[in-house]
Amino acid sequence: MPRIVITHAVQDVDRWLWGKTERPAGLPGATEVTDLVALDGSRHAAVMFDIDDLEAFKALLSSVPPEMAAQAESHGVIMPMTVYVEA
């Protein structure tokens, strides 16, 4: 099961952390979802998780569903996002 890390800026770290409990449901097939914030106090954040179907996840990213985009917006995510996959 590959591990994924998504990094991005956020409008407000506390607002982003408020959405922590909603994130797993917004990432279909994700397990072990962990939120990370920048140690330097900046507004940079990351989500790390394992994904059961990497190809399905890639397809999801190529055409982000409206509900996923709405969740990111409500959590204060600032695009773009950078997606990393465990090598």
N, CA, C and O atoms as a CHARMM CRD file, in Angstrom:
* protein
*
  348
    1    1 MET  N      0.85800  -1.16700   0.00000 PROA 1      0.00000
    2    1 MET  CA     0.00000   0.00000   0.00000 PROA 1      0.00000
    3    1 MET  C      0.90500   1.23000   0.00000 PROA 1      0.00000
    4    1 MET  O      1.62900   1.46200   0.96800 PROA 1      0.00000
    5    2 PRO  N      0.87100   2.02200  -1.07500 PROA 2      0.00000
    6    2 PRO  CA     1.73700   3.20000  -1.14500 PROA 2      0.00000
    7    2 PRO  C      1.34600   4.27900  -0.13500 PROA 2      0.00000
    8    2 PRO  O      0.17700   4.44000   0.21300 PROA 2      0.00000
    9    3 ARG  N      2.33500   4.99200   0.31200 PROA 3      0.00000
   10    3 ARG  CA     2.12300   6.14100   1.19800 PROA 3      0.00000
   11    3 ARG  C      2.15500   7.39400   0.33100 PROA 3      0.00000
   12    3 ARG  O      3.02300   7.55000  -0.52800 PROA 3      0.00000
   13    4 ILE  N      1.19700   8.28300   0.56900 PROA 4      0.00000
   14    4 ILE  CA     1.04900   9.53200  -0.17000 PROA 4      0.00000
   15    4 ILE  C      1.26800  10.69000   0.79300 PROA 4      0.00000
   16    4 ILE  O      0.86400  10.62000   1.95400 PROA 4      0.00000
   17    5 VAL  N      1.90500  11.75100   0.31900 PROA 5      0.00000
   18    5 VAL  CA     2.01700  13.00200   1.06400 PROA 5      0.00000
   19    5 VAL  C      1.56200  14.11600   0.13200 PROA 5      0.00000
   20    5 VAL  O      2.04800  14.24100  -0.99200 PROA 5      0.00000
   21    6 ILE  N      0.62700  14.91900   0.61200 PROA 6      0.00000
   22    6 ILE  CA     0.14700  16.07300  -0.14200 PROA 6      0.00000
   23    6 ILE  C      0.50500  17.32000   0.65700 PROA 6      0.00000
   24    6 ILE  O      0.14000  17.44100   1.82700 PROA 6      0.00000
   25    7 THR  N      1.22000  18.24500   0.02100 PROA 7      0.00000
   26    7 THR  CA     1.57400  19.49500   0.68600 PROA 7      0.00000
   27    7 THR  C      0.86800  20.65700   0.01100 PROA 7      0.00000
   28    7 THR  O      0.56800  20.61500  -1.18200 PROA 7      0.00000
   29    8 HSD  N      0.60900  21.69300   0.79300 PROA 8      0.00000
   30    8 HSD  CA    -0.05300  22.89600   0.29500 PROA 8      0.00000
   31    8 HSD  C      0.00500  23.97000   1.37100 PROA 8      0.00000
   32    8 HSD  O      0.33100  23.68700   2.52300 PROA 8      0.00000
   33    9 ALA  N     -0.30400  25.17100   1.00200 PROA 9      0.00000
   34    9 ALA  CA    -0.45300  26.26300   1.96400 PROA 9      0.00000
   35    9 ALA  C     -1.90700  26.27900   2.44100 PROA 9      0.00000
   36    9 ALA  O     -2.79600  25.73200   1.78800 PROA 9      0.00000
   37   10 VAL  N     -2.12500  26.90600   3.57500 PROA 10     0.00000
   38   10 VAL  CA    -3.48500  27.05900   4.11500 PROA 10     0.00000
   39   10 VAL  C     -3.70000  28.51300   4.51800 PROA 10     0.00000
   40   10 VAL  O     -2.75300  29.23000   4.83900 PROA 10     0.00000
   41   11 GLN  N     -4.95300  28.93200   4.49600 PROA 11     0.00000
   42   11 GLN  CA    -5.27600  30.30400   4.89600 PROA 11     0.00000
   43   11 GLN  C     -5.02100  30.51100   6.38500 PROA 11     0.00000
   44   11 GLN  O     -4.53100  31.56100   6.79900 PROA 11     0.00000
   45   12 ASP  N     -5.35500  29.50800   7.18000 PROA 12     0.00000
   46   12 ASP  CA    -5.20500  29.58500   8.63300 PROA 12     0.00000
   47   12 ASP  C     -4.98700  28.16200   9.15600 PROA 12     0.00000
   48   12 ASP  O     -5.79900  27.27300   8.89700 PROA 12     0.00000
   49   13 VAL  N     -3.90900  27.95200   9.87900 PROA 13     0.00000
   50   13 VAL  CA    -3.57600  26.60500  10.34700 PROA 13     0.00000
   51   13 VAL  C     -4.65600  26.05400  11.27100 PROA 13     0.00000
   52   13 VAL  O     -5.02200  24.88400  11.15700 PROA 13     0.00000
   53   14 ASP  N     -5.17100  26.87300  12.18000 PROA 14     0.00000
   54   14 ASP  CA    -6.21000  26.38900  13.09300 PROA 14     0.00000
   55   14 ASP  C     -7.47100  25.98100  12.34100 PROA 14     0.00000
   56   14 ASP  O     -8.09200  24.96900  12.66500 PROA 14     0.00000
   57   15 ARG  N     -7.84100  26.75800  11.35200 PROA 15     0.00000
   58   15 ARG  CA    -9.01200  26.41300  10.51800 PROA 15     0.00000
   59   15 ARG  C     -8.77500  25.08200   9.81700 PROA 15     0.00000
   60   15 ARG  O     -9.66700  24.23500   9.77700 PROA 15     0.00000
   61   16 TRP  N     -7.57800  24.89200   9.26200 PROA 16     0.00000
   62   16 TRP  CA    -7.25800  23.65000   8.56600 PROA 16     0.00000
   63   16 TRP  C     -7.30100  22.46800   9.53300 PROA 16     0.00000
   64   16 TRP  O     -7.84300  21.41300   9.20500 PROA 16     0.00000
   65   17 LEU  N     -6.73300  22.64600  10.71600 PROA 17     0.00000
   66   17 LEU  CA    -6.74600  21.56200  11.70400 PROA 17     0.00000
   67   17 LEU  C     -8.15400  21.24700  12.18400 PROA 17     0.00000
   68   17 LEU  O     -8.44100  20.11000  12.55800 PROA 17     0.00000
   69   18 TRP  N     -9.03600  22.24400  12.17600 PROA 18     0.00000
   70   18 TRP  CA   -10.42900  22.02400  12.55900 PROA 18     0.00000
   71   18 TRP  C    -11.07100  20.95000  11.66100 PROA 18     0.00000
   72   18 TRP  O    -11.94200  20.20800  12.11500 PROA 18     0.00000
   73   19 GLY  N    -10.65000  20.86600  10.40800 PROA 19     0.00000
   74   19 GLY  CA   -11.20100  19.89200   9.46300 PROA 19     0.00000
   75   19 GLY  C    -10.57100  18.51600   9.55100 PROA 19     0.00000
   76   19 GLY  O    -10.87900  17.64900   8.73400 PROA 19     0.00000
   77   20 LYS  N     -9.71300  18.29800  10.50600 PROA 20     0.00000
   78   20 LYS  CA    -8.96000  17.04600  10.63500 PROA 20     0.00000
   79   20 LYS  C     -9.85700  15.80500  10.63700 PROA 20     0.00000
   80   20 LYS  O     -9.53100  14.81200   9.98700 PROA 20     0.00000
   81   21 THR  N    -10.96000  15.84700  11.34400 PROA 21     0.00000
   82   21 THR  CA   -11.82300  14.66600  11.43400 PROA 21     0.00000
   83   21 THR  C    -12.55200  14.37700  10.12500 PROA 21     0.00000
   84   21 THR  O    -12.98200  13.24700   9.89600 PROA 21     0.00000
   85   22 GLU  N    -12.69500  15.38000   9.26600 PROA 22     0.00000
   86   22 GLU  CA   -13.38700  15.19800   7.98400 PROA 22     0.00000
   87   22 GLU  C    -12.46400  14.66100   6.88500 PROA 22     0.00000
   88   22 GLU  O    -12.93700  14.09100   5.90200 PROA 22     0.00000
   89   23 ARG  N    -11.15700  14.84200   7.04900 PROA 23     0.00000
   90   23 ARG  CA   -10.23400  14.49700   5.97000 PROA 23     0.00000
   91   23 ARG  C    -10.26700  13.03900   5.54100 PROA 23     0.00000
   92   23 ARG  O    -10.27900  12.78000   4.33800 PROA 23     0.00000
   93   24 PRO  N    -10.28300  12.07300   6.45000 PROA 24     0.00000
   94   24 PRO  CA   -10.28100  10.67000   5.98500 PROA 24     0.00000
   95   24 PRO  C    -11.45800  10.34100   5.06000 PROA 24     0.00000
   96   24 PRO  O    -11.28300   9.61800   4.08000 PROA 24     0.00000
   97   25 ALA  N    -12.64200  10.85600   5.35600 PROA 25     0.00000
   98   25 ALA  CA   -13.81400  10.58600   4.51700 PROA 25     0.00000
   99   25 ALA  C    -13.66700  11.22900   3.14000 PROA 25     0.00000
  100   25 ALA  O    -14.24400  10.74500   2.16700 PROA 25     0.00000
  101   26 GLY  N    -12.90300  12.31100   3.05200 PROA 26     0.00000
  102   26 GLY  CA   -12.70400  12.99800   1.78400 PROA 26     0.00000
  103   26 GLY  C    -11.61400  12.38200   0.92200 PROA 26     0.00000
  104   26 GLY  O    -11.37300  12.83000  -0.19800 PROA 26     0.00000
  105   27 LEU  N    -10.95600  11.35300   1.44600 PROA 27     0.00000
  106   27 LEU  CA    -9.88700  10.66400   0.71700 PROA 27     0.00000
  107   27 LEU  C    -10.26100   9.19300   0.56800 PROA 27     0.00000
  108   27 LEU  O     -9.81600   8.36900   1.36700 PROA 27     0.00000
  109   28 PRO  N    -11.06200   8.84400  -0.42700 PROA 28     0.00000
  110   28 PRO  CA   -11.53600   7.46400  -0.58100 PROA 28     0.00000
  111   28 PRO  C    -10.38200   6.45900  -0.66000 PROA 28     0.00000
  112   28 PRO  O     -9.44400   6.63900  -1.43600 PROA 28     0.00000
  113   29 GLY  N    -10.46300   5.41400   0.14300 PROA 29     0.00000
  114   29 GLY  CA    -9.44400   4.37200   0.14000 PROA 29     0.00000
  115   29 GLY  C     -8.23300   4.68400   0.99300 PROA 29     0.00000
  116   29 GLY  O     -7.29500   3.88900   1.04600 PROA 29     0.00000
  117   30 ALA  N     -8.23600   5.83700   1.66700 PROA 30     0.00000
  118   30 ALA  CA    -7.08900   6.22800   2.48300 PROA 30     0.00000
  119   30 ALA  C     -7.20200   5.66300   3.89400 PROA 30     0.00000
  120   30 ALA  O     -8.28500   5.61100   4.47600 PROA 30     0.00000
  121   31 THR  N     -6.06300   5.24200   4.42700 PROA 31     0.00000
  122   31 THR  CA    -5.97400   4.80500   5.81400 PROA 31     0.00000
  123   31 THR  C     -4.76900   5.48100   6.44900 PROA 31     0.00000
  124   31 THR  O     -3.90900   6.02100   5.75300 PROA 31     0.00000
  125   32 GLU  N     -4.71400   5.44600   7.76600 PROA 32     0.00000
  126   32 GLU  CA    -3.58000   6.02900   8.50000 PROA 32     0.00000
  127   32 GLU  C     -3.37000   7.49700   8.11500 PROA 32     0.00000
  128   32 GLU  O     -2.24200   7.92200   7.86700 PROA 32     0.00000
  129   33 VAL  N     -4.45200   8.26000   8.06700 PROA 33     0.00000
  130   33 VAL  CA    -4.39300   9.67100   7.67200 PROA 33     0.00000
  131   33 VAL  C     -3.78500  10.49500   8.81100 PROA 33     0.00000
  132   33 VAL  O     -4.25900  10.45100   9.94600 PROA 33     0.00000
  133   34 THR  N     -2.73600  11.24200   8.49000 PROA 34     0.00000
  134   34 THR  CA    -2.03900  12.06100   9.47900 PROA 34     0.00000
  135   34 THR  C     -1.87600  13.47400   8.92500 PROA 34     0.00000
  136   34 THR  O     -1.43700  13.65900   7.79000 PROA 34     0.00000
  137   35 ASP  N     -2.23200  14.46500   9.73600 PROA 35     0.00000
  138   35 ASP  CA    -2.04600  15.86400   9.36300 PROA 35     0.00000
  139   35 ASP  C     -0.71700  16.34700   9.92000 PROA 35     0.00000
  140   35 ASP  O     -0.32300  15.98400  11.02800 PROA 35     0.00000
  141   36 LEU  N     -0.03200  17.17300   9.13400 PROA 36     0.00000
  142   36 LEU  CA     1.26000  17.73400   9.52500 PROA 36     0.00000
  143   36 LEU  C      1.23900  19.23400   9.28400 PROA 36     0.00000
  144   36 LEU  O      0.68200  19.70300   8.29200 PROA 36     0.00000
  145   37 VAL  N      1.84900  19.98400  10.19600 PROA 37     0.00000
  146   37 VAL  CA     1.98200  21.42400  10.01600 PROA 37     0.00000
  147   37 VAL  C      3.46200  21.78800  10.07400 PROA 37     0.00000
  148   37 VAL  O      4.26200  21.07800  10.68400 PROA 37     0.00000
  149   38 ALA  N      3.81200  22.88200   9.44600 PROA 38     0.00000
  150   38 ALA  CA     5.20300  23.31500   9.38300 PROA 38     0.00000
  151   38 ALA  C      5.70700  23.70200  10.77300 PROA 38     0.00000
  152   38 ALA  O      5.03800  24.42600  11.51000 PROA 38     0.00000
  153   39 LEU  N      6.85500  23.22600  11.10600 PROA 39     0.00000
  154   39 LEU  CA     7.47900  23.51700  12.39300 PROA 39     0.00000
  155   39 LEU  C      7.85600  24.98300  12.53500 PROA 39     0.00000
  156   39 LEU  O      7.95200  25.50100  13.64800 PROA 39     0.00000
  157   40 ASP  N      8.06900  25.65300  11.40400 PROA 40     0.00000
  158   40 ASP  CA     8.50400  27.05500  11.45000 PROA 40     0.00000
  159   40 ASP  C      7.35600  28.03700  11.70600 PROA 40     0.00000
  160   40 ASP  O      7.57700  29.24700  11.73900 PROA 40     0.00000
  161   41 GLY  N      6.13800  27.52800  11.88600 PROA 41     0.00000
  162   41 GLY  CA     5.00000  28.39800  12.17100 PROA 41     0.00000
  163   41 GLY  C      4.37800  29.02900  10.94000 PROA 41     0.00000
  164   41 GLY  O      3.45900  29.83900  11.05900 PROA 41     0.00000
  165   42 SER  N      4.86400  28.67200   9.76100 PROA 42     0.00000
  166   42 SER  CA     4.28600  29.21200   8.53200 PROA 42     0.00000
  167   42 SER  C      2.93100  28.54700   8.26700 PROA 42     0.00000
  168   42 SER  O      2.49200  27.67900   9.02100 PROA 42     0.00000
  169   43 ARG  N      2.29800  28.96200   7.20900 PROA 43     0.00000
  170   43 ARG  CA     0.98400  28.41900   6.86300 PROA 43     0.00000
  171   43 ARG  C      1.10000  27.28100   5.85300 PROA 43     0.00000
  172   43 ARG  O      0.30100  27.19200   4.92100 PROA 43     0.00000
  173   44 HSD  N      2.07700  26.42900   6.03300 PROA 44     0.00000
  174   44 HSD  CA     2.25300  25.25900   5.17400 PROA 44     0.00000
  175   44 HSD  C      1.80400  24.02500   5.93500 PROA 44     0.00000
  176   44 HSD  O      2.06300  23.88900   7.13100 PROA 44     0.00000
  177   45 ALA  N      1.12900  23.12900   5.23000 PROA 45     0.00000
  178   45 ALA  CA     0.59300  21.93400   5.85700 PROA 45     0.00000
  179   45 ALA  C      0.72400  20.75200   4.90300 PROA 45     0.00000
  180   45 ALA  O      0.98900  20.91500   3.71200 PROA 45     0.00000
  181   46 ALA  N      0.53200  19.57200   5.45400 PROA 46     0.00000
  182   46 ALA  CA     0.59400  18.35500   4.64500 PROA 46     0.00000
  183   46 ALA  C     -0.36500  17.31600   5.22200 PROA 46     0.00000
  184   46 ALA  O     -0.69400  17.32900   6.40800 PROA 46     0.00000
  185   47 VAL  N     -0.79000  16.43600   4.35700 PROA 47     0.00000
  186   47 VAL  CA    -1.57100  15.26900   4.75800 PROA 47     0.00000
  187   47 VAL  C     -0.79600  14.05100   4.27300 PROA 47     0.00000
  188   47 VAL  O     -0.36200  13.99600   3.12200 PROA 47     0.00000
  189   48 MET  N     -0.62800  13.08500   5.15200 PROA 48     0.00000
  190   48 MET  CA     0.08100  11.85600   4.81200 PROA 48     0.00000
  191   48 MET  C     -0.88900  10.69500   5.05800 PROA 48     0.00000
  192   48 MET  O     -1.58600  10.66200   6.07100 PROA 48     0.00000
  193   49 PHE  N     -0.92200   9.74300   4.11700 PROA 49     0.00000
  194   49 PHE  CA    -1.82400   8.60900   4.26800 PROA 49     0.00000
  195   49 PHE  C     -1.38200   7.46400   3.37900 PROA 49     0.00000
  196   49 PHE  O     -0.60900   7.64700   2.43800 PROA 49     0.00000
  197   50 ASP  N     -1.88300   6.28700   3.69200 PROA 50     0.00000
  198   50 ASP  CA    -1.70500   5.12100   2.83300 PROA 50     0.00000
  199   50 ASP  C     -2.92100   5.04200   1.92900 PROA 50     0.00000
  200   50 ASP  O     -4.02900   5.39800   2.33100 PROA 50     0.00000
  201   51 ILE  N     -2.70900   4.57000   0.70000 PROA 51     0.00000
  202   51 ILE  CA    -3.82200   4.47400  -0.25700 PROA 51     0.00000
  203   51 ILE  C     -3.88400   3.06000  -0.79400 PROA 51     0.00000
  204   51 ILE  O     -2.85700   2.47300  -1.13300 PROA 51     0.00000
  205   52 ASP  N     -5.09100   2.50900  -0.87400 PROA 52     0.00000
  206   52 ASP  CA    -5.21700   1.11200  -1.30700 PROA 52     0.00000
  207   52 ASP  C     -5.19400   0.93100  -2.81900 PROA 52     0.00000
  208   52 ASP  O     -4.86600  -0.15400  -3.29900 PROA 52     0.00000
  209   53 ASP  N     -5.53400   1.97100  -3.58200 PROA 53     0.00000
  210   53 ASP  CA    -5.56100   1.85600  -5.03600 PROA 53     0.00000
  211   53 ASP  C     -4.94500   3.12000  -5.63800 PROA 53     0.00000
  212   53 ASP  O     -5.62900   4.12800  -5.81500 PROA 53     0.00000
  213   54 LEU  N     -3.66500   3.05800  -5.94500 PROA 54     0.00000
  214   54 LEU  CA    -2.94200   4.22500  -6.44400 PROA 54     0.00000
  215   54 LEU  C     -3.50200   4.71500  -7.77400 PROA 54     0.00000
  216   54 LEU  O     -3.60700   5.92300  -7.98500 PROA 54     0.00000
  217   55 GLU  N     -3.86000   3.81300  -8.66700 PROA 55     0.00000
  218   55 GLU  CA    -4.39700   4.22300  -9.97100 PROA 55     0.00000
  219   55 GLU  C     -5.72300   4.96200  -9.81500 PROA 55     0.00000
  220   55 GLU  O     -5.96100   5.96200 -10.49100 PROA 55     0.00000
  221   56 ALA  N     -6.57700   4.47800  -8.93600 PROA 56     0.00000
  222   56 ALA  CA    -7.85300   5.16300  -8.69300 PROA 56     0.00000
  223   56 ALA  C     -7.60500   6.54300  -8.08100 PROA 56     0.00000
  224   56 ALA  O     -8.30400   7.50200  -8.40500 PROA 56     0.00000
  225   57 PHE  N     -6.61900   6.64000  -7.20400 PROA 57     0.00000
  226   57 PHE  CA    -6.29100   7.92700  -6.59800 PROA 57     0.00000
  227   57 PHE  C     -5.76700   8.90500  -7.65100 PROA 57     0.00000
  228   57 PHE  O     -6.12800  10.08200  -7.63700 PROA 57     0.00000
  229   58 LYS  N     -4.92200   8.42400  -8.56000 PROA 58     0.00000
  230   58 LYS  CA    -4.42700   9.27800  -9.64600 PROA 58     0.00000
  231   58 LYS  C     -5.58700   9.78300 -10.50200 PROA 58     0.00000
  232   58 LYS  O     -5.61200  10.95000 -10.89300 PROA 58     0.00000
  233   59 ALA  N     -6.54500   8.90600 -10.79300 PROA 59     0.00000
  234   59 ALA  CA    -7.71000   9.30000 -11.58200 PROA 59     0.00000
  235   59 ALA  C     -8.52700  10.35900 -10.84400 PROA 59     0.00000
  236   59 ALA  O     -9.02300  11.30800 -11.45100 PROA 59     0.00000
  237   60 LEU  N     -8.66100  10.18800  -9.54200 PROA 60     0.00000
  238   60 LEU  CA    -9.39000  11.14700  -8.72200 PROA 60     0.00000
  239   60 LEU  C     -8.72300  12.52200  -8.78900 PROA 60     0.00000
  240   60 LEU  O     -9.40300  13.54300  -8.89600 PROA 60     0.00000
  241   61 LEU  N     -7.40100  12.54400  -8.72600 PROA 61     0.00000
  242   61 LEU  CA    -6.67600  13.81900  -8.78100 PROA 61     0.00000
  243   61 LEU  C     -6.77100  14.48800 -10.14500 PROA 61     0.00000
  244   61 LEU  O     -6.72300  15.71400 -10.23800 PROA 61     0.00000
  245   62 SER  N     -6.90400  13.69800 -11.19600 PROA 62     0.00000
  246   62 SER  CA    -6.98000  14.28500 -12.53400 PROA 62     0.00000
  247   62 SER  C     -8.33700  14.94500 -12.79300 PROA 62     0.00000
  248   62 SER  O     -8.46800  15.78700 -13.68100 PROA 62     0.00000
  249   63 SER  N     -9.32500  14.55900 -12.02100 PROA 63     0.00000
  250   63 SER  CA   -10.65300  15.16400 -12.14200 PROA 63     0.00000
  251   63 SER  C    -11.26700  15.20600 -10.74400 PROA 63     0.00000
  252   63 SER  O    -12.08800  14.36200 -10.38600 PROA 63     0.00000
  253   64 VAL  N    -10.85600  16.19400  -9.97000 PROA 64     0.00000
  254   64 VAL  CA   -11.26700  16.29000  -8.57100 PROA 64     0.00000
  255   64 VAL  C    -12.78200  16.49300  -8.47900 PROA 64     0.00000
  256   64 VAL  O    -13.32200  17.42900  -9.06900 PROA 64     0.00000
  257   65 PRO  N    -13.46900  15.60900  -7.73400 PROA 65     0.00000
  258   65 PRO  CA   -14.92200  15.75300  -7.57900 PROA 65     0.00000
  259   65 PRO  C    -15.27000  17.06300  -6.85600 PROA 65     0.00000
  260   65 PRO  O    -14.50100  17.53100  -6.01700 PROA 65     0.00000
  261   66 PRO  N    -16.41000  17.64200  -7.17700 PROA 66     0.00000
  262   66 PRO  CA   -16.80700  18.91600  -6.56200 PROA 66     0.00000
  263   66 PRO  C    -16.83500  18.85900  -5.03100 PROA 66     0.00000
  264   66 PRO  O    -16.47300  19.83600  -4.37500 PROA 66     0.00000
  265   67 GLU  N    -17.25400  17.74100  -4.46200 PROA 67     0.00000
  266   67 GLU  CA   -17.32200  17.65700  -2.99900 PROA 67     0.00000
  267   67 GLU  C    -15.92600  17.66400  -2.36600 PROA 67     0.00000
  268   67 GLU  O    -15.74500  18.17700  -1.26100 PROA 67     0.00000
  269   68 MET  N    -14.94900  17.09900  -3.06400 PROA 68     0.00000
  270   68 MET  CA   -13.57100  17.11500  -2.56100 PROA 68     0.00000
  271   68 MET  C    -13.00600  18.54000  -2.64600 PROA 68     0.00000
  272   68 MET  O    -12.33800  19.00100  -1.72000 PROA 68     0.00000
  273   69 ALA  N    -13.27400  19.22400  -3.74400 PROA 69     0.00000
  274   69 ALA  CA   -12.83200  20.60900  -3.90200 PROA 69     0.00000
  275   69 ALA  C    -13.50600  21.50700  -2.86200 PROA 69     0.00000
  276   69 ALA  O    -12.86700  22.40500  -2.31300 PROA 69     0.00000
  277   70 ALA  N    -14.77600  21.27300  -2.59500 PROA 70     0.00000
  278   70 ALA  CA   -15.50100  22.06700  -1.60300 PROA 70     0.00000
  279   70 ALA  C    -14.93600  21.83700  -0.20400 PROA 70     0.00000
  280   70 ALA  O    -14.82800  22.77500   0.58700 PROA 70     0.00000
  281   71 GLN  N    -14.57700  20.59800   0.09900 PROA 71     0.00000
  282   71 GLN  CA   -13.98800  20.31500   1.41000 PROA 71     0.00000
  283   71 GLN  C    -12.64800  21.04000   1.55500 PROA 71     0.00000
  284   71 GLN  O    -12.38300  21.64700   2.59200 PROA 71     0.00000
  285   72 ALA  N    -11.81400  20.97900   0.53200 PROA 72     0.00000
  286   72 ALA  CA   -10.52100  21.67300   0.58000 PROA 72     0.00000
  287   72 ALA  C    -10.74000  23.17100   0.78800 PROA 72     0.00000
  288   72 ALA  O    -10.04800  23.79700   1.59000 PROA 72     0.00000
  289   73 GLU  N    -11.69000  23.73500   0.07200 PROA 73     0.00000
  290   73 GLU  CA   -11.97800  25.16500   0.21300 PROA 73     0.00000
  291   73 GLU  C    -12.46600  25.49300   1.62400 PROA 73     0.00000
  292   73 GLU  O    -12.04400  26.49400   2.20400 PROA 73     0.00000
  293   74 SER  N    -13.34700  24.66700   2.17900 PROA 74     0.00000
  294   74 SER  CA   -13.87300  24.94000   3.51800 PROA 74     0.00000
  295   74 SER  C    -12.78900  24.81200   4.58500 PROA 74     0.00000
  296   74 SER  O    -12.89400  25.41900   5.65100 PROA 74     0.00000
  297   75 HSD  N    -11.75900  24.03500   4.30800 PROA 75     0.00000
  298   75 HSD  CA   -10.64800  23.88100   5.25200 PROA 75     0.00000
  299   75 HSD  C     -9.56400  24.94100   5.04000 PROA 75     0.00000
  300   75 HSD  O     -8.59100  24.99100   5.79200 PROA 75     0.00000
  301   76 GLY  N     -9.73000  25.78300   4.02200 PROA 76     0.00000
  302   76 GLY  CA    -8.79400  26.86800   3.79000 PROA 76     0.00000
  303   76 GLY  C     -7.55300  26.47800   3.01200 PROA 76     0.00000
  304   76 GLY  O     -6.52000  27.13900   3.12200 PROA 76     0.00000
  305   77 VAL  N     -7.64000  25.41000   2.22500 PROA 77     0.00000
  306   77 VAL  CA    -6.49700  24.98500   1.41900 PROA 77     0.00000
  307   77 VAL  C     -6.25600  25.99600   0.30800 PROA 77     0.00000
  308   77 VAL  O     -7.18800  26.44400  -0.36000 PROA 77     0.00000
  309   78 ILE  N     -4.98700  26.34300   0.12400 PROA 78     0.00000
  310   78 ILE  CA    -4.58300  27.24000  -0.96000 PROA 78     0.00000
  311   78 ILE  C     -3.87000  26.39500  -2.01300 PROA 78     0.00000
  312   78 ILE  O     -2.87300  25.73400  -1.72100 PROA 78     0.00000
  313   79 MET  N     -4.38600  26.42200  -3.22500 PROA 79     0.00000
  314   79 MET  CA    -3.77800  25.67600  -4.32300 PROA 79     0.00000
  315   79 MET  C     -2.53800  26.40200  -4.80500 PROA 79     0.00000
  316   79 MET  O     -2.46800  27.62100  -4.64700 PROA 79     0.00000
  317   80 PRO  N     -1.57500  25.74000  -5.37100 PROA 80     0.00000
  318   80 PRO  CA    -1.63000  24.34200  -5.77600 PROA 80     0.00000
  319   80 PRO  C     -1.21700  23.40400  -4.65000 PROA 80     0.00000
  320   80 PRO  O     -0.62600  23.81100  -3.65000 PROA 80     0.00000
  321   81 MET  N     -1.55100  22.14200  -4.85100 PROA 81     0.00000
  322   81 MET  CA    -1.10800  21.08200  -3.96400 PROA 81     0.00000
  323   81 MET  C      0.00800  20.34000  -4.67600 PROA 81     0.00000
  324   81 MET  O      0.00700  20.23100  -5.90200 PROA 81     0.00000
  325   82 THR  N      0.94700  19.83700  -3.91600 PROA 82     0.00000
  326   82 THR  CA     1.98100  18.98100  -4.46600 PROA 82     0.00000
  327   82 THR  C      1.78500  17.59200  -3.87600 PROA 82     0.00000
  328   82 THR  O      1.70000  17.43700  -2.65800 PROA 82     0.00000
  329   83 VAL  N      1.71400  16.58300  -4.73500 PROA 83     0.00000
  330   83 VAL  CA     1.45400  15.20900  -4.30500 PROA 83     0.00000
  331   83 VAL  C      2.72000  14.38200  -4.47700 PROA 83     0.00000
  332   83 VAL  O      3.32500  14.35900  -5.54900 PROA 83     0.00000
  333   84 TYR  N      3.10400  13.70800  -3.41100 PROA 84     0.00000
  334   84 TYR  CA     4.26800  12.82400  -3.42400 PROA 84     0.00000
  335   84 TYR  C      3.80000  11.39800  -3.16800 PROA 84     0.00000
  336   84 TYR  O      2.85100  11.18200  -2.41300 PROA 84     0.00000
  337   85 VAL  N      4.45400  10.43100  -3.78600 PROA 85     0.00000
  338   85 VAL  CA     4.15700   9.02800  -3.54000 PROA 85     0.00000
  339   85 VAL  C      5.45100   8.34100  -3.09400 PROA 85     0.00000
  340   85 VAL  O      6.53300   8.61800  -3.61000 PROA 85     0.00000
  341   86 GLU  N      5.30700   7.45700  -2.14000 PROA 86     0.00000
  342   86 GLU  CA     6.46300   6.73700  -1.62500 PROA 86     0.00000
  343   86 GLU  C      7.12000   5.95200  -2.75100 PROA 86     0.00000
  344   86 GLU  O      6.44600   5.22500  -3.48100 PROA 86     0.00000
  345   87 ALA  N      8.42200   6.09700  -2.89300 PROA 87     0.00000
  346   87 ALA  CA     9.16000   5.42200  -3.95800 PROA 87     0.00000
  347   87 ALA  C      9.62500   4.05300  -3.50900 PROA 87     0.00000
  348   87 ALA  O     10.26600   3.33600  -4.27700 PROA 87     0.00000
